[in-house]
């Protein structure tokens, strides 16, 4: 399960993280960071304020497509 934490951060479950890495990395490259914390969802952050709207749109697309489901 994924959860938007604020406009530039989302937590992503382990079952879906590879899909998020692939899609966000492909479109936003180094403007996105992935921070793994044991026993918690991975924190995904958009580091470039100018790309936040695109980040939000991609996250919504992934959520709507069920990319957060195993």
N, C-alpha and C positions, 0 to 999 in steps of 0.2 A: 504494500500500500504506500502511496505517495501522499505527501502533505505539503502544500505551499506554506512556508513559514512567514515570508514577507515577499515584497516584490522581486527580490533578487536571490532568494534562497528557497530550496525545496529539499525535503528529506525523502530519500528513495530507498525502498526495501531491497534486500539482497536479491530477491527473485527477479527484480526488474532492472537492476543497476546497469547491466551490460547493454540493454536497449537504450537507456538514457546516455550512457557513455558514447555509444556509437552515434546516435542522432545528434546530440548536443556537440560532441567533439567534431563531427563532420561539418556542422554549420557554424560553430562559434570558436572552435579551436582552443587556443590558450586563454581565451577570455572566460573560460569556465574551469572551476576547480572542483575536485572530488575529494572529500575528506572522509575516510573510513574510521569509524569508532566501533570497537568490539561491542557486540550485543546491542547495537543501535543501528538505525537506518543510516545510510551514507548521506552526508551533507553535500549538496551540490549548490555552488554559488556562482553567480555571474559577476565577474570582477570588473567589467567595463560598463559604467552607467549608461553609455550610449547604446549598448546592446540589450539592455534590460527588456524593452518591449519585445524584441525578437525572442529572447530567452523565455519570457512568459508565454508567448504564442506557441513555441515548440513544446514547452512543458504541458500546456493545455491540450495540444494535439496528442501527445503521448498518453496523457491521462484519459482523454476521450476514446482513444483507440484501445484502451485496456492494457497498455504497456506496463502498468503497475501490477497486473495480475500474473501469477506464475504460469 
